[in-house]
Amino acid sequence: MFRLTKKMIYALEAVVDVAYNGRTGPVQSRDITRRQEIPQRYLEQVMQQLVRAGILKGVRGPKGGYNLARERRRVSVGEIVKVVNDMDSKKDKDETLSTSPLGMKVINPLIENLNHSIVEKLNDITLQDLCQQAMSEGVETDSANSFTFTI
């Protein structure tokens, strides 16, 4: 069942931060922590999963950090949420589904349809959409140049 967890919100904020501030080079996790007030212990765990999933690239070294693995317009919010959901679902898989006859025939299908609708909606939203919204809302960026090279 889809639940919006704190870890999901942290992951979304972190990846949008990388997309928004990483135009000139890798974004360091300490900068993400400072800007978004995300606890370091959650951040590193989630970022490594996002690297494994091919959403982010890790860059080693003193000037290292994280970059997007693909263009902002090619990464959906749904992908990010799925990575975190998969991390958490191992702990509490199927705990919320009903086993009663009414639950199995009526309530569970309703919940599954709602979850499917939510996932479809999240898949329609890209990092590009969120970065454009941040820009229009006047969110400050640490990037020296916020050029957009879109073809």
GIWOTA-V972873 format. One record per residue. N is the residue number from 1. NEAR is the number of other ideal C-beta (glycine too) atoms within 10 Angstrom. Layout:
BEGIN
n:N near:NEAR
n:N near:NEAR
END
This chain:
BEGIN
n:1 near:15
n:2 near:17
n:3 near:11
n:4 near:11
n:5 near:14
n:6 near:11
n:7 near:18
n:8 near:21
n:9 near:14
n:10 near:21
n:11 near:27
n:12 near:20
n:13 near:17
n:14 near:25
n:15 near:28
n:16 near:23
n:17 near:24
n:18 near:25
n:19 near:23
n:20 near:23
n:21 near:23
n:22 near:24
n:23 near:19
n:24 near:13
n:25 near:14
n:26 near:19
n:27 near:27
n:28 near:17
n:29 near:20
n:30 near:11
n:31 near:17
n:32 near:25
n:33 near:17
n:34 near:11
n:35 near:18
n:36 near:15
n:37 near:9
n:38 near:22
n:39 near:10
n:40 near:11
n:41 near:8
n:42 near:15
n:43 near:21
n:44 near:12
n:45 near:15
n:46 near:23
n:47 near:23
n:48 near:12
n:49 near:18
n:50 near:25
n:51 near:15
n:52 near:11
n:53 near:16
n:54 near:12
n:55 near:23
n:56 near:29
n:57 near:15
n:58 near:16
n:59 near:15
n:60 near:8
n:61 near:7
n:62 near:5
n:63 near:9
n:64 near:14
n:65 near:22
n:66 near:25
n:67 near:17
n:68 near:18
n:69 near:15
n:70 near:14
n:71 near:14
n:72 near:22
n:73 near:13
n:74 near:12
n:75 near:23
n:76 near:19
n:77 near:21
n:78 near:18
n:79 near:19
n:80 near:24
n:81 near:22
n:82 near:18
n:83 near:21
n:84 near:22
n:85 near:20
n:86 near:11
n:87 near:17
n:88 near:13
n:89 near:15
n:90 near:7
n:91 near:7
n:92 near:10
n:93 near:10
n:94 near:9
n:95 near:8
n:96 near:10
n:97 near:13
n:98 near:13
n:99 near:8
n:100 near:10
n:101 near:8
n:102 near:9
n:103 near:14
n:104 near:12
n:105 near:10
n:106 near:12
n:107 near:13
n:108 near:18
n:109 near:11
n:110 near:10
n:111 near:16
n:112 near:13
n:113 near:10
n:114 near:12
n:115 near:14
n:116 near:11
n:117 near:11
n:118 near:14
n:119 near:16
n:120 near:10
n:121 near:11
n:122 near:17
n:123 near:14
n:124 near:11
n:125 near:14
n:126 near:19
n:127 near:25
n:128 near:17
n:129 near:15
n:130 near:19
n:131 near:22
n:132 near:14
n:133 near:12
n:134 near:17
n:135 near:13
n:136 near:8
n:137 near:7
n:138 near:6
n:139 near:14
n:140 near:9
n:141 near:17
n:142 near:15
n:143 near:14
n:144 near:9
n:145 near:7
n:146 near:13
n:147 near:9
n:148 near:10
n:149 near:6
n:150 near:8
n:151 near:3
END
